[in-house]
Amino acid sequence: MTSYNRVMKINSLLNSLEVLASGWEKYAINETFSGYTLEQLQALIQALRAILAVMDALKLDYRGKIAARQTMGTELGDIRLRIVNCIRGHENFGEDSEFYRFLGFKTKAERKTGLTRKKTDDKDDSVDYDEAA
């Protein structure tokens, strides 16, 4: 069940409770049902409303914190990159150090050169430029 459905169910319950309280006030104001008076029910409805108001305020605060989190995350990402670059260029550490590897990077020794050569068939169509001259 999504949080939207839960909110809708709570709102639906709140509406039903208000209808119940309204009818109770109109038709049986001095009666007690299931051990509850009208005043007790109205107090419980108000308590639920207060909880929902607090939750709404928390949601707004949470949404506001998202922007701060994004800004700080971007700033810390830049700081991390600068620190890693310093480690990479540091005379006591560098790209082949255990520290650099510990951070999750491949060391210089572990990296491939990036040069790839395609396999050719047995026939050699290449020209020997030394012989051509």
C-alpha positions as CSV (number, residue, x, y, z in Angstrom):
1,M,0.0,0.0,0.0
2,T,1.4,3.3,-1.0
3,S,1.7,6.2,1.5
4,Y,-0.8,8.1,-0.7
5,N,-3.4,5.3,-0.1
6,R,-2.7,5.4,3.6
7,V,-3.2,9.1,3.7
8,M,-6.5,8.8,1.7
9,K,-7.7,6.1,4.2
10,I,-6.8,8.3,7.1
11,N,-8.6,11.2,5.5
12,S,-11.6,9.0,4.7
13,L,-11.6,7.8,8.3
14,L,-11.4,11.4,9.6
15,N,-14.4,12.4,7.4
16,S,-16.4,9.4,8.7
17,L,-15.5,10.2,12.3
18,E,-16.7,13.8,11.7
19,V,-20.0,12.6,10.2
20,L,-20.4,10.3,13.2
21,A,-19.7,13.1,15.7
22,S,-22.1,15.4,13.8
23,G,-24.9,12.9,13.9
24,W,-24.2,12.0,17.5
25,E,-24.4,15.7,18.4
26,K,-27.6,16.1,16.5
27,Y,-29.5,13.0,17.6
28,A,-28.0,11.6,20.8
29,I,-25.8,14.3,22.4
30,N,-26.1,12.8,25.9
31,E,-25.7,9.2,25.0
32,T,-22.6,7.0,25.6
33,F,-21.7,4.4,22.9
34,S,-19.2,1.6,23.4
35,G,-18.0,3.4,26.6
36,Y,-17.3,6.7,24.7
37,T,-19.0,10.0,25.1
38,L,-19.3,12.6,22.3
39,E,-16.7,14.8,24.0
40,Q,-14.2,11.9,24.1
41,L,-14.7,11.1,20.4
42,Q,-14.3,14.8,19.6
43,A,-11.0,14.9,21.6
44,L,-9.7,11.9,19.8
45,I,-10.6,13.5,16.4
46,Q,-8.7,16.6,17.4
47,A,-5.7,14.5,18.5
48,L,-5.7,12.8,15.1
49,R,-5.9,16.2,13.4
50,A,-2.9,17.4,15.5
51,I,-0.9,14.4,14.5
52,L,-1.7,15.0,10.8
53,A,-0.7,18.6,11.2
54,V,2.7,17.7,12.7
55,M,3.3,15.2,10.0
56,D,2.5,17.8,7.3
57,A,4.9,20.2,8.9
58,L,7.6,17.4,9.0
59,K,6.9,16.7,5.3
60,L,7.5,20.3,4.4
61,D,10.7,20.4,6.5
62,Y,11.9,17.2,4.8
63,R,11.3,18.7,1.4
64,G,13.2,21.8,2.4
65,K,16.1,19.6,3.5
66,I,16.4,17.9,0.1
67,A,17.8,21.1,-1.4
68,A,20.4,21.4,1.4
69,R,21.3,17.8,1.0
70,Q,21.8,18.1,-2.8
71,T,24.0,21.3,-2.4
72,M,26.1,19.7,0.3
73,G,26.4,16.4,-1.6
74,T,27.6,18.3,-4.7
75,E,30.1,20.3,-2.6
76,L,31.4,17.2,-0.8
77,G,31.7,15.3,-4.1
78,D,34.0,18.1,-5.4
79,I,36.0,18.1,-2.2
80,R,36.4,14.3,-2.5
81,L,37.6,14.6,-6.1
82,R,40.2,17.2,-5.1
83,I,41.5,15.0,-2.3
84,V,41.7,12.0,-4.5
85,N,43.5,14.0,-7.1
86,C,46.0,15.1,-4.4
87,I,46.5,11.5,-3.3
88,R,47.0,10.5,-7.0
89,G,49.7,13.1,-7.4
90,H,51.3,12.8,-3.9
91,E,55.0,11.7,-3.9
92,N,54.4,9.2,-1.0
93,F,51.2,7.7,-2.4
94,G,50.3,8.1,-6.1
95,E,48.4,6.0,-8.6
96,D,50.2,2.7,-7.6
97,S,49.7,3.0,-3.8
98,E,47.7,0.8,-1.6
99,F,45.8,3.9,-0.4
100,Y,44.7,4.7,-3.9
101,R,43.6,1.0,-4.5
102,F,41.8,1.0,-1.1
103,L,39.7,3.9,-2.3
104,G,38.4,1.7,-5.1
105,F,40.5,2.9,-8.0
106,K,42.6,0.6,-10.3
107,T,46.2,1.2,-9.9
108,K,48.4,2.2,-12.8
109,A,49.8,-1.3,-12.9
110,E,46.3,-2.8,-13.1
111,R,45.0,-0.6,-16.0
112,K,45.2,-1.8,-19.5
113,T,46.9,0.4,-22.0
114,G,43.8,0.8,-24.0
115,L,45.5,-0.2,-27.2
116,T,43.7,-3.0,-29.0
117,R,44.8,-4.9,-32.1
118,K,42.3,-6.7,-34.3
119,K,43.3,-10.2,-35.3
120,T,43.6,-10.5,-39.1
121,D,43.4,-13.6,-41.2
122,D,46.5,-15.5,-42.3
123,K,47.0,-13.3,-45.3
124,D,49.0,-10.2,-44.7
125,D,47.8,-7.2,-46.8
126,S,50.1,-4.8,-45.0
127,V,52.7,-3.0,-46.9
128,D,56.3,-2.9,-45.6
129,Y,57.2,0.7,-46.2
130,D,60.9,0.0,-45.7
131,E,60.8,-2.3,-48.8
132,A,58.6,0.0,-50.8
133,A,61.1,2.8,-50.7
